[in-house]
Amino acid sequence: MIVIKNEHELEIMREAAKVTAYILDEMLPEVIKPGMTTAAIDRIVEAEIRKNHQVPAFKGYGGFPASICASVNETIVHGIPSHLKLQEGDIISVDTGTIYKGYYSDAARTYPVGQISEEAEKLIRVTRESFFKGIENARAGNRIGDISHAVQVYAESHGYSVVKEFVGHGIGTNMHEDPPVPNYGKAGRGPRLQPGMTIAVEPMVNMGTDKCVVLEDEWTTVTVDGQMSAHYENTIIITDGEPEILTMLK
């Protein structure tokens, strides 16, 4: 069931999202550098969330042990923070979120670690751009498939593949609500978008094949060919006009 939020609920979600946006867009670009461990990044993020009187949305969710997913290079999603030290030339996707007054925020970014290759820079850029191509269609009266199709067409036009095993989602009093928001599919399909819908749109784009495998920890998901993957996500509100992006600093 798709839950339409009222203005009071949307305002709570805006407050939850402010902290997530600050962490991803202002704090982490200064934190992520060669030699930093993913566990240290996780500690920094959790401290910032709690300092703002919010709760880490990921910690304990389905048994996940940390406040961020830290996905390095060929890891697509759900990387568990560890003592792994980031190396010059790596890329790292950080996915995080908060709970505030019972409502969730959820967003992700992919960052360069020091100097990275032109190929890696392009992958990060195209993944981000595919999100914005998708939400050009995130307007009341359109359908979820219009977003999905636009993401896929843009990413594939640059020679990349989109992950199909994991998708975006509705969000509100639960991290994952209806409707699913795939990064692939046909335009004109799926639920119709309505004002007050809140969804997380999150392209996961691979340099090589779209195929992935979940490792023995039952979380970490990697590309089967070992090529890099990037991730970009925001929580948005469907309005009577352009979508409102909650988890991005203006």
C-alpha positions in Angstrom: 0.0 0.0 0.0 1.3 3.4 -1.0 1.1 5.9 1.9 0.4 9.5 1.0 1.9 11.9 3.6 0.3 15.0 4.9 2.1 18.3 5.4 2.9 17.6 9.1 4.5 14.2 8.2 6.4 15.8 5.3 7.8 18.5 7.6 9.2 15.8 10.0 10.8 14.0 7.0 12.4 17.3 6.0 14.0 17.6 9.4 15.2 14.0 9.3 16.7 14.6 5.8 18.6 17.7 6.8 21.1 15.7 8.9 21.6 13.1 6.2 22.2 15.8 3.6 24.7 17.6 5.7 26.6 14.3 6.4 26.8 13.3 2.7 27.2 16.6 1.0 29.3 18.6 3.4 31.0 16.4 6.1 32.1 13.3 4.2 33.8 15.0 1.3 36.2 16.4 3.9 36.5 13.1 5.8 37.1 10.6 3.0 40.8 10.3 2.1 43.5 7.7 1.7 44.3 5.8 4.9 40.9 6.4 6.5 39.1 3.1 7.5 35.5 2.5 6.7 34.9 1.8 10.4 36.2 5.2 11.3 33.8 6.8 8.8 31.0 4.9 10.3 31.8 6.1 13.8 32.0 9.7 12.6 28.6 9.4 10.9 26.9 7.8 13.8 28.2 10.5 16.2 26.9 13.2 13.9 23.5 11.6 13.7 23.2 11.3 17.5 24.5 14.8 18.1 21.5 16.0 16.2 19.1 13.9 18.4 18.3 11.5 15.6 18.7 7.7 15.3 20.9 5.9 12.8 18.4 4.3 10.5 20.6 1.4 9.3 22.1 0.2 12.6 20.3 -3.0 13.5 18.0 -2.8 10.5 17.5 -6.4 9.5 20.5 -7.1 11.6 22.9 -4.7 9.8 25.7 -3.9 12.2 26.5 -0.3 11.3 25.2 3.2 10.7 26.4 3.4 7.1 26.9 1.0 4.2 30.4 1.5 3.0 30.8 0.0 -0.5 34.3 0.2 -2.0 35.1 -0.2 -5.7 33.4 -3.4 -6.9 31.0 -3.5 -3.9 27.6 -2.3 -5.2 25.7 -2.0 -1.9 25.6 -3.1 1.7 29.3 -3.1 2.4 29.9 -3.5 6.1 32.3 -1.0 7.7 35.6 -2.6 8.8 39.3 -1.9 9.4 39.8 -1.7 5.6 41.9 1.3 4.8 40.9 3.3 1.7 43.6 3.5 -0.9 44.4 6.3 -3.4 42.3 5.7 -6.5 39.5 3.8 -4.8 35.9 4.9 -5.0 33.5 4.5 -2.0 29.7 4.6 -1.9 28.3 5.6 1.4 24.6 5.0 2.0 23.1 6.2 5.3 19.9 7.6 6.8 18.2 8.7 10.0 15.1 8.3 12.0 13.4 11.4 13.5 10.1 11.2 15.3 9.4 7.9 13.7 10.2 8.9 10.1 13.1 7.9 7.9 15.5 9.6 5.6 17.8 7.6 3.2 20.4 8.7 0.7 23.8 7.7 -0.8 26.7 9.2 -2.6 29.9 7.8 -4.3 33.1 9.6 -3.5 36.6 9.6 -5.0 39.5 8.6 -2.6 42.3 11.0 -3.6 43.1 11.0 -7.3 41.0 8.6 -9.3 41.0 7.5 -12.9 39.1 9.3 -15.6 37.0 6.2 -16.0 36.0 6.1 -12.3 35.2 9.9 -12.4 32.9 9.3 -15.3 31.1 6.4 -13.6 30.4 8.6 -10.6 29.3 11.5 -12.7 27.0 9.4 -14.9 25.4 7.7 -12.0 24.6 11.0 -10.4 23.3 12.4 -13.7 21.1 9.3 -14.2 19.3 10.2 -10.9 18.5 13.6 -12.1 17.4 12.3 -15.5 15.1 10.0 -13.6 13.5 12.6 -11.4 12.8 14.8 -14.4 9.8 12.4 -14.7 9.0 12.4 -11.0 5.8 14.5 -11.4 2.2 13.9 -10.3 0.4 12.0 -13.1 3.4 10.2 -14.4 4.2 6.6 -13.4 7.1 5.0 -11.5 8.2 3.4 -14.8 8.8 6.8 -16.3 11.5 7.4 -13.7 12.9 3.9 -14.1 13.1 4.0 -17.8 14.9 7.4 -17.9 17.6 6.2 -15.4 18.2 3.0 -17.5 18.4 4.8 -20.8 20.8 7.4 -19.6 23.2 5.0 -17.8 23.2 2.5 -20.7 23.7 5.3 -23.3 27.2 5.8 -21.6 28.0 2.1 -21.9 27.2 1.1 -18.3 24.7 -1.3 -16.8 22.1 -0.8 -14.1 21.7 -3.2 -11.2 18.4 -5.0 -11.3 18.5 -7.0 -8.1 18.2 -3.9 -5.9 15.8 -1.0 -6.4 14.6 2.2 -4.9 11.5 2.3 -2.7 8.9 4.3 -0.9 9.9 5.6 2.5 8.2 7.1 5.5 7.5 5.5 8.9 9.4 2.5 7.4 12.7 2.5 5.6 11.2 0.4 2.7 7.6 1.1 1.7 5.6 0.7 -1.5 6.1 1.4 -4.3 9.4 -0.3 -5.5 11.3 2.1 -7.7 13.5 0.1 -10.2 16.3 1.7 -12.1 15.1 -0.1 -15.3 11.9 -0.8 -17.1 9.3 0.6 -19.5 7.9 4.1 -19.4 4.2 4.3 -18.7 4.2 1.3 -16.3 3.8 1.0 -12.6 1.9 3.0 -10.0 0.8 6.6 -10.8 2.7 9.3 -8.9 0.6 11.5 -6.6 1.4 14.6 -4.5 2.5 13.5 -1.0 4.3 10.3 -2.1 7.8 10.0 -0.7 10.2 7.8 -2.5 13.9 7.0 -2.6 15.3 7.0 -6.1 18.8 5.3 -6.2 20.6 4.4 -9.3 23.2 1.7 -8.8 25.4 1.7 -12.0 28.1 -0.8 -12.9 31.1 -0.2 -15.2 30.7 -3.8 -16.6 27.9 -6.4 -16.2 24.8 -5.8 -14.2 25.2 -9.2 -12.5 26.1 -9.3 -8.8 26.6 -11.7 -6.0 26.1 -11.5 -2.3 29.1 -12.6 -0.2 29.1 -14.9 2.8 28.4 -12.2 5.3 24.9 -12.1 3.6 25.2 -8.3 3.1 28.1 -7.3 1.0 27.0 -7.3 -2.7 29.7 -7.1 -5.4 29.9 -7.1 -9.2 30.6 -10.6 -10.6 33.3 -9.2 -12.9 35.1 -7.2 -10.3 34.5 -3.9 -12.1 33.6 -0.7 -10.2 30.0 0.3 -9.2 28.6 3.6 -8.2 25.5 4.6 -6.2 23.6 7.8 -5.9 20.3 8.2 -3.9 18.0 10.9 -2.5 14.7 10.9 -0.7 12.2 13.0 -2.6 8.6 14.2 -2.3 6.2 14.1 -5.3 4.5 17.5 -5.4 2.1 19.4 -7.7 5.2 20.6 -9.6 8.8 19.6 -9.6 9.9 17.0 -7.1 11.3 18.2 -3.8 14.7 16.6 -3.0 15.0 16.3 0.8 18.5 14.8 1.2 20.6 17.2 -0.8 22.0 20.5 0.4 20.6 23.3 -1.7 
